Amino acid sequence: MPTALAVPTYRRLFAAQAISLAGSGLTTVALGLLAYDLAGTDAGLILGTVFAIKMLAYVVVAPVAAALVHAAPPRSVLVGADLARVVVVLGLPLVTSVWQVYVLVLVLQTASAVHTPAYQAALPRVLPDERQYTQALSLSRLSEDLEMVLSPLLAAALLLVVPSSDLFVGTAIGFAVSALLVSRLRLAGPRPVPDDAGTFAERARRGVTVMLRTPALRAVLALNMVVAAGGAFVLVQYVVIARETYGRGEGTAALLMAALGAGSLTVTVLLPRALEALPERAVMLGGGGLLVVATTAVAAAVRVSGTGGLVAVGALVLLVGAGWAAAETPVGRIITRTTAEQDQPAVFAAQFSLSHACWLLTYPLAGWIGGWGVSTAALVLAALSTVALVATAAFWPTRDTSARVAS
């Protein structure tokens, strides 16, 4: 068992995160069913807009929220965000028009944009030991992967006995339990920002400013694009590959997603030990390189017809997942190592926002270029990943990155 789980405070935090993620997964399924009830065959348009709202909320809200709540106790921030999500998801089954869905989703994702960076910033203070903190990062990634795989299965099981609207009730219960677990914890906040720390606008920009002034964090900004380009290709095109390229059914599409998750899960489990032997730079650049090579190879694999081609694509998607996890999971270690403690909440919020800005670009790009063919989409997005990976290596000095940059 990871030694991080022996720390009672972290154990409760991790349980709260896992339960909250399960609720989020149920919401994704329930929103799809709600969209179909409201719009029928236009449900895809509604869901596309919902995901765009989600990304915009993440990009715009996170730095602003960090500036607003910079002096608030972390426990209050986490519990408040969870309770806001409880109220929103209980309201979703009551909507009667599409615009109401959009408004509630905006509020829901705003709360998530407050909750996630606050949780990320709390972890290094709960687990000051770097080895345990690395385990916590891997467990967080593991929870996210399991949420993607298990939540649809949980939703399917629940739909056998309850109507689809009750999935929102299950989601609300998950968020409420998360709030309850966190409310019983004593979480230390960062050292307070001095009274002369600047105006609200300056505080909102603080995280971005620190990232731009820190060599390793400038590299992380570029690495975000490496991950978003390769990841968006798979997440947008996997159904097309299964259904159109190979003429298979929904089960094959699900297996491709399972391959992505399996690659990520495997690396996530191995990562703590790997980071004891290798520097983050080598692991993260190696993961980005693996993702680039695998995405490029998909362009050739999809030209191979039959089962052999499909198996090759599945293996490459697994490698994309592995590279994704290796490149992204250690980011928290870089932030805590290079950033002053009082600036960490702002930097985590900036990373959350800017990484999602990359996805906001690559999601529609993957869909648009996919109209020219899956192979073309793979090559274009792999090229974008390659340029970003070169920038990552150039920005990131090979010397130790432990020096902290003052805000």
Beta strands, then each sheet from edge to edge (+ up, - down):
end
